[in-house]
Amino acid sequence: MARNPVVDQEACISCNLCVDLVPEVFRLNADGLAEVYAANGAPEEKIQDAIDNCPVNCIAWED
């Protein structure tokens, strides 16, 4: 079963880093918070890079 990235929007600080790194998966919503819009839009390694670089650790894998 594939893992899907999720964003804790309560912790998100709208830094846009995940969108810059993986625009195929992440975008900012109408409230300016990161969200996943295409969980399978990029390889797991690229998504992991966004997870590892998030300054507030608000992105994680959900099984």
Backbone bond lengths (Angstrom), bond angles and torsions (degrees), N, CA, C in turn:
res aa  C-N    CA-C-N  psi(-1)  N-CA   C-N-CA  omega(-1)  CA-C   N-CA-C  phi
1 M - - - 1.457 - - 1.534 108.91 -
2 A 1.300 116.91 135.14 1.464 122.67 -177.22 1.524 111.39 -76.14
3 R 1.315 114.03 148.02 1.466 119.82 175.03 1.520 108.22 -89.14
4 N 1.305 115.38 148.98 1.461 120.65 177.71 1.521 109.25 -122.36
5 P 1.330 117.36 138.68 1.461 119.47 175.55 1.527 110.09 -77.04
6 V 1.313 115.63 145.87 1.463 121.75 175.76 1.518 108.11 -133.89
7 V 1.320 115.97 151.90 1.462 122.34 179.13 1.520 108.78 -115.88
8 D 1.325 116.54 128.11 1.463 121.99 172.13 1.524 106.12 -82.13
9 Q 1.318 116.28 97.86 1.457 120.08 -174.18 1.526 113.01 -68.76
10 E 1.318 117.53 -20.88 1.460 119.37 176.40 1.526 111.42 -70.18
11 A 1.334 116.66 -25.50 1.464 120.85 179.87 1.527 112.43 -95.54
12 C 1.324 117.72 -16.91 1.465 122.47 -176.07 1.528 110.71 -62.47
13 I 1.348 115.34 136.33 1.474 120.53 179.10 1.536 111.30 -109.72
14 S 1.316 117.25 13.11 1.468 122.90 176.51 1.526 112.84 58.97
15 C 1.326 117.11 37.93 1.463 119.68 -178.60 1.528 112.31 -76.34
16 N 1.327 116.88 -18.05 1.463 123.25 176.31 1.533 113.87 75.72
17 L 1.324 118.62 4.07 1.458 121.07 -177.05 1.528 111.40 -61.55
18 C 1.319 117.56 -44.41 1.467 120.07 -179.46 1.523 111.05 -62.67
19 V 1.313 117.17 -37.55 1.465 121.26 177.96 1.522 110.12 -67.15
20 D 1.321 116.60 -41.23 1.467 120.38 177.88 1.521 111.37 -63.41
21 L 1.342 116.96 -40.59 1.461 121.08 -176.86 1.525 113.05 -78.12
22 V 1.338 117.15 -39.77 1.472 120.69 -174.21 1.539 110.45 -138.87
23 P 1.323 117.28 69.10 1.468 119.67 -178.31 1.530 113.06 -65.31
24 E 1.319 116.78 -14.81 1.470 120.13 177.81 1.526 111.79 -74.19
25 V 1.326 117.59 -13.36 1.466 121.89 -176.37 1.532 112.19 -120.60
26 F 1.333 116.13 -41.41 1.463 121.09 -173.58 1.522 111.91 -109.31
27 R 1.332 115.54 150.13 1.464 122.79 172.74 1.517 107.48 -151.56
28 L 1.324 115.51 166.23 1.460 120.09 173.43 1.517 108.27 -92.96
29 N 1.323 115.85 135.31 1.465 119.98 -179.98 1.530 110.77 -84.20
30 A 1.306 117.09 -173.56 1.466 121.97 -176.97 1.525 112.45 -61.65
31 D 1.337 116.73 -24.56 1.463 121.22 177.96 1.526 112.40 -88.80
32 G 1.332 116.42 1.56 1.452 120.84 179.70 1.516 114.08 80.71
33 L 1.323 117.31 14.68 1.462 122.15 -179.80 1.521 110.28 -103.37
34 A 1.323 116.51 148.17 1.458 120.64 179.92 1.523 110.47 -67.11
35 E 1.323 113.97 144.62 1.459 120.43 174.43 1.522 108.21 -146.94
36 V 1.331 114.75 157.43 1.457 121.65 175.25 1.521 106.53 -92.30
37 Y 1.330 116.35 125.09 1.461 119.18 177.38 1.518 112.48 -115.02
38 A 1.321 117.31 -15.80 1.464 121.24 178.55 1.527 108.14 -146.97
39 A 1.318 116.66 82.40 1.462 122.38 -173.54 1.522 113.16 -55.43
40 N 1.302 117.70 -30.36 1.458 121.59 -178.54 1.524 112.51 -104.52
41 G 1.327 116.82 21.70 1.458 121.38 -175.04 1.514 115.56 -78.09
42 A 1.344 117.42 -10.36 1.461 121.35 -178.80 1.525 108.81 -150.00
43 P 1.324 116.88 161.14 1.470 119.63 177.44 1.530 111.31 -62.78
44 E 1.330 115.72 151.35 1.466 120.74 -179.71 1.525 112.06 -55.87
45 E 1.328 117.59 -34.73 1.462 120.51 -178.72 1.531 111.42 -62.83
46 K 1.312 116.06 -38.67 1.465 120.41 179.71 1.534 110.51 -70.15
47 I 1.329 116.51 -40.85 1.468 120.92 177.07 1.526 109.79 -64.98
48 Q 1.327 116.91 -39.40 1.466 120.99 178.73 1.524 110.33 -61.12
49 D 1.306 117.42 -35.14 1.459 121.11 177.26 1.528 110.46 -60.82
50 A 1.323 116.96 -42.25 1.473 120.73 177.18 1.527 110.56 -65.15
51 I 1.334 116.38 -41.28 1.469 120.59 178.41 1.524 109.82 -61.27
52 D 1.330 116.55 -46.55 1.458 121.37 -177.23 1.527 113.00 -66.12
53 N 1.325 117.11 -28.97 1.466 120.89 -175.67 1.525 114.57 -98.16
54 C 1.314 117.94 -5.97 1.475 120.50 178.97 1.532 108.88 -61.21
55 P 1.333 117.71 122.56 1.466 120.04 -175.46 1.526 114.57 -68.07
56 V 1.322 117.70 -19.05 1.469 120.01 179.67 1.529 112.51 -117.19
57 N 1.319 116.42 10.22 1.469 121.87 176.94 1.528 113.22 52.27
58 C 1.328 115.98 45.54 1.462 118.16 -178.17 1.531 113.26 -98.79
59 I 1.332 117.51 5.16 1.455 121.39 177.35 1.519 108.16 -112.30
60 A 1.322 115.96 135.90 1.457 120.37 -178.69 1.527 109.19 -147.85
61 W 1.319 114.73 168.85 1.459 121.09 174.31 1.514 109.82 -89.45
62 E 1.300 116.35 140.27 1.466 123.07 174.07 1.514 106.78 -120.05
63 D 1.318 116.92 127.44 1.468 120.75 180.00 1.504 111.57 -83.32
